[in-house]
Amino acid sequence: MVTSINPLSKTFDISDSEKAELLQIIHNRYEFDFTGYSEASLKRRINRFADLKNMNNFFELKNGLLNNESLFFDFVQEVTVNVTEMFRDPSFYKAVKEKIFPYLETHPYFKIWHAGCSSGEEPYSMAIMLKENNLLDNARIYATDLNQNVLSQAREAIYPARYFQEYSQNYINAGGKNSLADYYVTNSGMVKLDQQLSRNMVFSSHNLVVDRSFNEFHLIVCRNVLIYFKQPLQEKVFQLFYDSLCMFGYLALGSKETLQFSKLFDRFEVVDKKEKIYRKIA
Ligand SMILES: C[S@@+](CC[C@H](N)C(=O)[O-])C[C@H]1O[C@@H](n2cnc3c(N)ncnc32)[C@H](O)[C@@H]1O
């Protein structure tokens, strides 16, 4: 949801040194490390947060975050971008179906990790695709994010109905075989997704910056997350994904991110250049 800010209410802009101090304080107090996030976007979002909370100076911001845990969780919500949608970039799902499902079909049981799943639209889209290809019963889907608020929404699987016209079009463009409406009920302007879709799904908190590998996967999907990270942090996360993939497992980044500049690039083959789908081969 986009919240508008009245430009007249603008109070102050954080300086580079204040930003560095704030990130250090947050790291020490909450063990959340934002120092590897892209500078400009992070600064813009911190300023926006201070405006939304009507803070007048850096001191208020610093002390508020240090002493008020619930304010800190609002901060996490604001500085991490949570925008998502069902069947986002439909061509991605087509490519997954054509190029990865044949591999998954060879396993009686397989594991998928959606890293940075936001409010769940992405793993639910995957579950629908798997179901339509008779693969859902063989799947275990782990959907993780660092933000507890979006994870709660993901577990509930309740979304505003107004988005579903666009999602239905995405679903058709992604090669959906039925109608998206087969997978939800609508009530009072909200949509509740079929609970059968989450039967083999686990939602849990995982911070890509500090948490370790927690399983071995046949497919890892991480889209629209690494664009907010600077290169060294991206490299760290690629290592985590490499360590978490089984041999010949797939890494699906989506069109906006690339593995091309990573030192691990040679350990993968490019399966789909446009959709940035890679396979671990060494
Ligand atoms: C723009 S959303 C992408 C959602 C979905 N993957 C998609 O493409 O539609 C980015 C998500 O990454 C999450 N995120 C940001 N930093 C993270 C981190 N360090 N660890 C795990 N998730 C993170 C955010 O909370 C947010 O939900």
The ligand as an ORCA input file, in Angstrom:
! r2SCAN-3c Opt
* xyz 0 1
  C       9.894     -6.544     -3.164
  S       9.572     -7.879     -2.082
  C       9.666     -9.251     -3.198
  C       8.569    -10.261     -2.955
  C       8.522    -11.389     -3.991
  N       9.740    -12.161     -3.973
  C       8.255    -10.841     -5.368
  O       9.144    -10.820     -6.205
  O       7.127    -10.410     -5.616
  C      11.116     -7.983     -1.187
  C      11.012     -8.794      0.092
  O      12.331     -9.071      0.563
  C      12.306     -9.024      1.963
  N      13.661     -8.822      2.482
  C      14.400     -7.681      2.483
  N      15.561     -7.902      3.104
  C      15.562     -9.197      3.490
  C      16.478    -10.005      4.201
  N      17.640     -9.516      4.645
  N      16.154    -11.296      4.455
  C      14.972    -11.803      4.031
  N      14.054    -11.087      3.362
  C      14.341     -9.798      3.097
  C      11.372     -7.874      2.271
  O      10.874     -7.939      3.598
  C      10.299     -8.049      1.206
  O       9.217     -8.788      1.684
*
